[in-house]
């Protein structure tokens, strides 16, 4: 079947293209590509690679900040460079990202339909319409959609390993894991559990699982080489300097904000920052930030673990207040306000409710609808695994691992943005879970009638 005929016959594909086109046109008209600091850093890194072959995400004309050498792994910026090679307009980038977004959703949909049959179209279309963060990040210079496509591609290749028992696909799979960690810093932590995943794959399909599972060393070697390269440039073996920023400014600060209040949280954070500035040498400075942050958290390890787990649940629920504000109200002075996450950590649900009352009415309506649907999705996701844990293929457990991995790693900083890399996987687990629940409910009602 030709691509045109496939498009002509696939109503959901036409629906996806239509929604993506609306967001593309809106973005081109408003020219709002660089609202987030991350976007500026990705673009700066792309420019520095293209002009000077310098892997630095800051302004080279200013004083060098060693943290900018490692803050952003290079792959997404290389993607920006290649995508805009022949066209200077950023519209090219968002069009390509929208194609990646559509592809990721369709490939994942096919996976689930092959295993579980046709999807409930009413639920599918309803949930898709209100998956606003998916369409927003397809139109931002952010790595989320690119990472999402890499994850879906990784799942696709992993399935080919099981299907064709091919070492070639196993090597491609390891290469994709490597590309993931060179796109988002968080994925360097994936290399250790990947050893187990690879061994399970190899035990399932190969005659010599121990030998073939050694391919899992490839991403580990890349991490070590990348860290060594960072050491040569900065004097520190860090994979990414953003780890220390997140540890101090998010994990530690949000925990203290939740437990002791804003004054104490700001004081501890400020003290660490001030003392770190008194230390000469970049490696010693960031080591101090890391050890001080970990020391504070380790003193209250059990309360922090519960706080972290609660954040991991918010990973599935957050309606994306900042995403909507950033995209639809880019010039508002309210965009710099702290959002749901900060108010929740400070005052719980009461703080979130008070905060909501200060927001624009269209935004409140959208957020309430998305929040309700997100709760329904989460319940559908749980129901899916309660009903299907013993019946699904191994590949669906790999999908589950990616979802839980990102939810667990995100913890206190969990927000709608962080769900984007695994969103198609989670989206269809939720839909099929809800569909299963509806069928069982209908059967129960029929029996009682």
N, C-alpha and C positions, 0 to 999 in steps of 0.2 A: 504493500500500500504506500503510495506517495505521501510526502509530508502534507501536501495540500489536501488530499483526500482525508488524511487522518484528522487534520484540523477541522475540515468540513463536517465530519461525522461525530466529532467529540464535543459535546455540548459543554462539558466542564472545562475543557481547554479553552474554548471560546470565551467562557465566563472569566477564567483566570486572566487571559490576555486583555479582556475589556477592563477589568479592575486595575491591572498593572498600567494600562495605557492612561487611565484617569490620573493615577498618581504621577506618572512620568510627565504628562502635560502640566499638571499642577506644579511640579518641581521645576520644570523648565521655565514656566512663566514667572515663578517666584524667585528662582535662582538662589535657593537656600541649601547649598551643599555642605557648608562648613560650620554648622551651628556648634558642633561638639569639638572640644580640644583634640580628641583623638584624630578627627578628620584632618586637622591642620598638621598634626605630627606625621600621619601617613603620607600626606601630600608633600610635606617638607622632605621626608625620607626619599620619596619617589624622585623629587627634583634633584636631591643631592646625589642619588645613584646615577641618574641620567646625565647630569652635567659634569660631575666630578668623580664618579664611581666611589663615593664616600657614603658609608652606611651609618648615617647620623640623622636623627629626626628633629634636630633643632636648626636654628639659623647659624650657618657657618661664619657669617660676618660678625657675630657677637662672640663674647667670651665662651669658650668651650665648657659645656657641662657634661661630664663623663657619663652621667645617667642617660643622656640622649643617645649614646652609642648602642645601648642594649634595650631601651625601653620598648621598642616595637621590633619584633622579628621581621625579616625583610620581604617575605613572600607576597603579602597583600600589596605593598608599595610597588613591587615589581609588576604585579598584576595591573595596577593603576598606570604604570609607565608603559607597559605593552599595549594596554587597551586604548590609551590616548596617543599612541605613537604617530598615527596618521591623521588624527583629528584632535584639534586643541580643545574642542568643546567637552565639558564634563558630561554633557548629555549622552555621549557615546558610552561612558562608563555605566551610567544608570540603566541604559538600555540593555547592555550585556548582563548586568547584575539581575535585571528583571527576567531575562531569559534563563539565567541560572536558577532563580527563584521558582519559575514555572516548571523547569526540568526537575528540580528537587521534589516538588510536590507531586508531580505526575509519576515519577519513578517509584516513590514511596507508596502512592495509591495503588500502583500495579502490584507491588509486593503483597499488600494486604488483600487485594481482590483475588490474587492467585491462591492465597491460602484460605480466605474466609468468605469468598463470594462477593456478590455485588453489595455496594455500600448504600446506606440509607441516604437518598439524595436530598431530602429536606434538611436533615441534620448537616450534611456536607456543605450545602450552599449557605445555610444560616451561619455556621461556624466560620466559614471562609470569609464571608462579608465582614465579620467582626474580628478578624485576625489582622487588625490594623498595623501592628508592629511589623509584621511580615512585609507589608507593602511599603511602609515607611523606610525600613532599612534597606530595601531594594533600591531606594532612591537617595541614599546617603553615601558619602565616601567613608564607609565603615566596613570592617572586614566580616561582619556577621553573616551576610548572605553567601559570601565566598567560602567561609568556613562551613556553612550549612551544606553547600554543594559538595565540598570535599568529604564531609561525613557521609552523606548519602551515597557518594561514589565509592567510599570505603566499604559501606554495607553491601553495595552492589557487587563489588569485586570479591568480598568475603563470601557471598552467596555462590559466586562462580567457583571458588575453591571447593566448596562442598558439592557443587553440581558436577564439575569436570575433573576433580581430584588432580589439579594441575599445580606444579611447583611454580610455573610462570605466573599464575594468578596470585600465589602466595608472595612472591617477590614484589608484585605490583601493590598488593595490600600493604606490605611493609613500607614501600615507597610513599604510599598515601598517608600512613601514620607519620612518616617523616615530614611530609608537606604540612600536615596539621600543626605539628609543633613549631614549624618555621613560619606559621601564620599567627597563631595565638599562643602566648607564653604558657598558659595553663596546661596545654597538651604535652608539655615535656614530662609532666607527672604521669602521663599515660604509658610511658615506656616500660614501667615495671609490671602493671597488670596485663600489658600486652604480651608479656612472656607466657602468662597463664592462658590467655585467649588463644595465642598461637599454638600452644601445646595441645589444647582441647581440639582445635581444628585439625592439627596433624594426627592426633590419635584417632580421630574420626575417619580420616580419608587416606592417610598414607601408611605404607607398610613399615617405614622406619620413622616413627614420629619424633624420636629424640634428635635425629640428624636434621630433619626438615624444620623442627621448631627452633633450631639455632639461627634461623633467619630473623628472629625477633631481636637479635643482637644489632641488626642494622640501625634501627632508630636510636639505640643506646649509644652506638659509636658516633652517630651524628650529633647527639646531645653533648657528648664529651668533647668532640671537635669544636662545636659551636662555643661551648663554655671556655675552651682553651683560647679560641680566637678572641672572645670577650676579655679574657685575662690579659692578652697581649695588648689590647687597646685601652683597657681601663685599670688593670691591676687587680681586678676582682673576677673570680670564677663564676659569677652569677649568670644564670640563663637570661634573666631580664630584671632590670632595675625596678620595674613596676611592682614586683613582688613585695618590696619593702614599703613602697607607697601604700599598697593595699593593706598590708599587715598593720601599719601604724594608723593610717587615716581612716580605715574602714573597719577591719576586724576589731582592733583594740578600741578605737574611739566609739564605735557603735555599741560595743559591749558595755563600756563604762557609761555611756549615755543612757542605756537601758537600765543599768543597775544602780548608778549613783547620781545621775542627773547631768545636765549640760555643763555646769560650772566645773565639776570634777573632771569630766571627760576632756574638756578644753584645756584644763590645767596640765593634766598628764601629757596630753599630746603636745602642748606648747613647750613643756619642760624638755621632752625628748628632742624636739626640733631645735631648741636653743642650744642645748648641750652638744648636739651633733654638729652644729655650725662652728663650735669651738675646736673641733677635731680637725687636724690637718691631714690631707690625703683622702682621696675618694674611697679606697677599700676599707680603711678604718672607720670612716664616717658611716657608711652603710652597714658595716658589721655592728656598730654601736646601735643603730636604729633597729636592726633585726633582733639583737640580743635583748635590748631593753623591752621591746614589744613582746617577745616570747616570754621573757621573765614575768611581766605583768600578767599575761594570760595563764601561764603555768601555775601561778599562785592560786588561781581560781579555776582550775581546769574543768572540774565537773560542771559548775554553773555555765562556763563558757561552752562546753560541749552541747548542753541543752539549748543554749542561745543559738549556737551554730545550726543545730538541727531544725530549730524553729524557722531560721532563715532559709533553710533548704526547702521547707514546705512553702514558704512565700514565693519561692522560685516558680511554682506552678500557678500561683494565684494572682500575682501582681498584674494590674490592668494596663500598666504602661503610661502613667500620667505624664512623665517627663517626655516620652516619645511623642505623644500627641501634642504637647505644648511646644516642643522643639520644632515640630514639623508644621503645625497649623498656626502657631502664635510666635513666630521667631523673633519679632521685634518687641514683644511685650516685656515690661520690666519684671513680670512675674516669673519669667523663664529661669531666673537665677535663684528663685526660692527653692529651699529644700522640699522634697516631695514626700510621698507616702512612707517611704522607707525610714527617713529620719524622724518623721512625726510618730510613726508606729513604735520605733525604738525608744522614743522619748516618753510618749504618753499613751501608747497602746491604741486601741480602736477609737477611744474618745478623741485623741489627738488627730487621728485621720479624719474623723467626722467634722471636727472644727475647721480643719484645713480645707476640706471639700467645700464648705460653705463660702469660702473666699474665691472660688474658682469660677470661670465663665460657665453659664448655664449649658450651652451645647457640649462643653467638655464634661461637665458633671453627668449629663444624660448618657453620653458615650461611655464614660468610665463605669457607671453603674451597670449598664448592659454587659459590658465586657467582663466586669468583675463577676456577675452572676454566671455568665457563660464559662468563665475560667473555673469557677467552683464546680460547675456541672462537668466540665472536661476532666478535672482532677478526680472526681468521683467515678467517672466513666473509665479513666485510666486504671484506678484501683480495682474496679469491678472486672475489667478485662483480665487482669492477672489472677484474680480470685477464681475466675471461671475457666481460664485457659492455660494456667501454669504448666499443666501436665501434657498438654496437647500440641503446643506450638513447636515449630522447627527451631533448631539452634540459632539460626540467623536472627530470630526475634529476641532471643536472649542477649545477643550482641547489641541490638538496638536498645534494649532495656539498660544494658550496662552503660552505654553512652549517655543516656538520659540521667541515670542515677549518679554517674561520675560528675557531670556538670552541675547537677543540683547540689551534690555534696561539696564540691569544690567552691561553688559560689557562696554558699552559707549566708553570712550576714549582709553581703552586698547583693543578694539576689534581687533581680528586677526583670521586667518583661524582656529587656534587651538581651539578657543572658540566656533566655530560652530559645532565641532565634536559631543558633546552630543545630539544635535537635528538634526544632519545632515540627517539621513534617512527620517525624517518627512519633513524637508524643501526640500530635494532632490525630493521627489515624488510630493509635491505640485507644485514645479517648472516644472517638466516634464509634469504633466497633464495640467498645465496652458499653456505651450508651445504647447502641442498637441491640446488643445482647440482653441488656436489662429490660428494654421495652418489650422484646419478644417474650421473655419469661413472665413479665407482668401481664401481658395479654393472655398468655396461656393460663395463668393463675385465675384471672378474671373469668375466662371462658369456662373453666372447670366449675367455678362457683355458680355460674349462671346455669 
